[in-house]
Amino acid sequence: MKRHRSHKINRRQFLQRAGSGVARFNILSGNLLSGAESLSQNVKLHVAGIGIGSRGGADVGEAPGLGHNIVALCDMDEKYAGKEFANYPEAKRFKDYRVRFDKMGTEIEAVVIGTPDHTNAVIAKEAMRHGKHVYCEKPLAQS
């Protein structure tokens, strides 16, 4: 009788293998594709950042590296978010995300949300209601 070998792996092995696969994919795709500069104007997204003072600023900073345009930034605390505002002088500034949706709704295609946990679901829902793509790093639900 054949014995079936158990292929159990522990969490550490799983993470190592998954990380290895992700790294291979990123290296191969980077070599196969010429990168952000090869994006056509039809593919580039007009991105808005909401809550850019802290981690949200780093998230917004990824979009230009991928070849997309930052067209609007929104943060309630202009002093705290001043560094990110300075990085994108052409982007329109807002304190209230609802005003930004009203004024620039048709010009924006995607939204990066970096607000505190208790506010990001409301903002993400509003963005999706306007038909925008949403990137939100934090939890959107409790369960």
C-alpha positions as CSV (number, residue, x, y, z in Angstrom):
1,M,0.0,0.0,0.0
2,K,1.3,3.5,-0.9
3,R,1.8,5.9,1.9
4,H,0.7,9.5,1.2
5,R,3.2,12.0,2.2
6,S,1.9,14.9,4.1
7,H,2.8,18.2,2.5
8,K,2.3,20.3,5.6
9,I,4.3,23.5,5.7
10,N,4.5,25.8,8.6
11,R,3.9,29.5,8.5
12,R,7.6,30.4,8.1
13,Q,8.0,28.2,5.1
14,F,4.8,29.6,3.6
15,L,6.0,33.2,4.0
16,Q,9.4,32.3,2.6
17,R,8.0,30.6,-0.5
18,A,5.4,33.4,-1.0
19,G,8.0,36.1,-0.6
20,S,10.3,34.3,-3.1
21,G,7.5,34.1,-5.6
22,V,6.6,37.8,-5.2
23,A,10.3,38.7,-5.6
24,R,10.6,36.6,-8.7
25,F,7.5,38.2,-10.2
26,N,8.7,41.7,-9.5
27,I,12.2,41.1,-10.9
28,L,10.9,39.4,-14.0
29,S,8.1,41.9,-14.7
30,G,10.7,44.7,-14.2
31,N,12.9,43.2,-16.7
32,L,10.2,42.4,-19.2
33,L,8.5,45.7,-19.0
34,S,10.3,49.0,-19.6
35,G,8.6,50.7,-16.6
36,A,6.5,53.7,-15.9
37,E,8.0,55.9,-18.7
38,S,6.4,53.5,-21.2
39,L,2.8,54.2,-20.1
40,S,0.8,56.0,-22.7
41,Q,-1.2,59.0,-21.8
42,N,-4.4,56.9,-22.1
43,V,-3.2,54.5,-19.4
44,K,-1.9,57.1,-16.9
45,L,-4.3,57.7,-14.0
46,H,-5.1,61.1,-12.5
47,V,-4.7,60.3,-8.8
48,A,-5.9,62.3,-5.7
49,G,-4.4,61.8,-2.2
50,I,-6.6,62.1,0.9
51,G,-4.9,62.2,4.3
52,I,-1.3,62.7,3.0
53,G,0.4,64.0,6.2
54,S,1.9,60.7,7.4
55,R,1.7,57.2,5.8
56,G,-0.7,58.4,3.2
57,G,2.0,60.7,1.9
58,A,4.2,57.7,1.2
59,D,1.4,55.9,-0.4
60,V,0.7,58.8,-2.7
61,G,4.4,59.0,-3.5
62,E,4.2,55.6,-5.2
63,A,1.8,56.7,-7.9
64,P,4.2,59.0,-9.8
65,G,6.8,56.2,-9.7
66,L,4.3,54.0,-11.5
67,G,3.8,56.7,-14.1
68,H,0.6,58.2,-12.9
69,N,-0.3,61.9,-12.3
70,I,-1.0,63.5,-8.9
71,V,-3.7,66.1,-9.6
72,A,-5.2,66.8,-6.1
73,L,-4.1,66.5,-2.5
74,C,-6.4,66.7,0.5
75,D,-5.4,67.0,4.2
76,M,-7.0,68.9,7.1
77,D,-3.7,69.9,8.6
78,E,-1.8,71.9,6.1
79,K,1.2,72.4,8.4
80,Y,1.6,68.6,9.0
81,A,1.1,67.8,5.3
82,G,3.1,70.7,4.1
83,K,6.0,68.6,2.9
84,E,3.8,66.5,0.7
85,F,2.0,69.6,-0.6
86,A,5.5,71.0,-1.6
87,N,6.4,67.8,-3.4
88,Y,3.4,68.3,-5.8
89,P,3.1,72.1,-6.4
90,E,0.9,71.6,-9.5
91,A,-1.7,69.5,-7.6
92,K,-4.7,71.3,-6.3
93,R,-5.0,71.5,-2.5
94,F,-8.1,70.8,-0.4
95,K,-9.0,70.5,3.3
96,D,-12.3,68.7,2.8
97,Y,-12.5,65.6,0.6
98,R,-16.1,66.2,-0.2
99,V,-15.3,69.6,-1.7
100,R,-12.6,67.9,-3.7
101,F,-15.1,65.4,-5.1
102,D,-17.5,68.2,-6.0
103,K,-14.9,70.5,-7.7
104,M,-12.7,67.9,-9.4
105,G,-14.9,64.8,-9.7
106,T,-14.5,64.4,-13.4
107,E,-10.7,65.1,-13.4
108,I,-9.8,62.3,-10.9
109,E,-9.8,58.6,-11.7
110,A,-8.3,57.1,-8.6
111,V,-8.0,58.0,-4.9
112,V,-5.3,57.0,-2.4
113,I,-6.6,57.2,1.2
114,G,-4.3,57.5,4.1
115,T,-6.6,58.8,6.8
116,P,-7.1,57.3,10.4
117,D,-8.9,54.0,10.6
118,H,-12.2,55.5,11.8
119,T,-12.6,57.7,8.7
120,N,-11.2,55.8,5.8
121,A,-14.3,53.6,5.2
122,V,-16.5,56.6,4.8
123,I,-14.1,58.3,2.4
124,A,-13.6,55.1,0.4
125,K,-17.4,54.6,0.1
126,E,-17.8,58.2,-1.1
127,A,-15.0,57.7,-3.7
128,M,-16.5,54.5,-5.0
129,R,-19.9,56.2,-5.2
130,H,-18.3,58.7,-7.5
131,G,-16.9,55.8,-9.6
132,K,-13.3,56.2,-8.6
133,H,-10.6,53.5,-8.1
134,V,-9.6,53.3,-4.4
135,Y,-6.4,52.3,-2.7
136,C,-6.7,52.1,1.0
137,E,-4.1,50.4,3.1
138,K,-6.1,50.2,6.3
139,P,-9.1,48.2,7.4
140,L,-12.4,49.0,5.7
141,A,-14.5,46.8,8.0
142,Q,-14.4,45.5,11.5
143,S,-15.1,41.9,10.8
